[in-house]
């Protein structure tokens, strides 16, 4: 029983350490995305994306039939809004991943702490019973 308690405590410390790394990496990732989309802030990202998608949809509806028929080339506005939509969509996706990693890191911290305390408590209980 003592060996199992020690293993649980060690695994708890490892999970705790990974949790801290995940939370730190999530913060770094959010900072990188924030720097890349400047002057748009993370608070404005969803609203800006929605605005671009609305404009892109309107331009696409007007231009797409002629583009598909080979009668016209995409306009500069169409290309610009298409690129903006893609880039802002990627930024939204990256922020979502960073938030997931932060949540996973927080869960790992709590799980690791719980495992460590359980292993430590079991080890102490085993030692006092012997």
N, C-alpha and C positions, 0 to 999 in steps of 0.2 A: 504494500500500500504506500510505503514511503517513496518508492521509486516512481510510482504513478503520480503522486503529489508533486514531486520535484519536476517531472516532465511537464505536468500541467502548468506549473509556475513558470518554467522556462519558456514554454510555448506562449503563455500569456504575455511575457515580456517581449517576445518577438512580434506578436500581433500588435501590441501597444506601440512598438517602435515603427512598424509599418504604417500604422494609423497616423502617427506624427509625420512621417514622410509624405503620405498621401495628402494630408491637409496642407503641408508646405508646398507641394507641387501644384495643388489646385490654385493656391494664391498666386504662384508664379505664372501659371497659365492664364489666369484672368488678367494679370498685369500686362502680359504680352499682347493679348487680344485687345485690351484697352488702348495700348500704345499704337497698335496697327490700325485701329478704326478711328483714331483721333482726327478731327475734332468732335466726332460723335462720342458721347459718353455711354457707358453701359446702361445707364438709366434710360437713355433715348434710343437704344438699339432696336427694341421691338417696334416702337412707334415709327421709327425711320424705315425699318424693313417693310412694315405694312403700307406706308406711304409709297415707297418705291414699287411694291408689288401692284398696288392700285394703278399707278401711272403706267407701269409696264404692261399690265393687262389691257388698258385702254389703247396704248400704242400698238400692241400686238394684234388686237382685234381689227384695227384699221389697216395695218400693213401686211399682216401674215398672208392673206389670200393672194395678194400680188407677188409676194416673195415665193410662195409655194408654186405659183403658176409660172414663175420665171420671168415675170413682167417687170420686176423692180428688185433692187438690192435693198437690204436693210438700211434704214436711215441712221444717222449718227445718234439720234435720240434713242432709237431702238437698241442699238449696240451698247450705248452707255447705260441705259436702264437694265438691260440684260446682265451686263457685268456687275452693276451695283447690286442687283438682286442676288446673284450668285455669291458675291463676296460677303454681303451682309448675312446671307443664309449660312455661309460657312462660319462666320463669326458667332451667330446664334447657336449653331451646333457645337462649336468649341466651348462656348460659355456653358451650355448644357452639360457637356462632358465634364468640365471643371467642377460644376456644382455637384454632379454625381460622384466624382472622385472625392470631393470634400465631405459629402454625406457618408460615403463608404469609409473614409478615414476616421470620421467621428465615431461611426459604429465600431470600427476596429479598435479605437482607443478604449471605448467602453467595454467591448468584449475582452480585450487584452487585460484590462484592469480587473475585470471580473474573474477571468481565468487565473491571473496571478494571485488574487486574494483567495480564491477557492483552493488553489494548490497550496498556498502558504498556510491557510487555516487548517486544511486536511493534514498537512505535515505536522503542524503544532499539535493537533488533536492526536495524531498517531504517536508522537513522541511522549505526550503526557499519559497516554494509555499504556505505554510500555513500561 
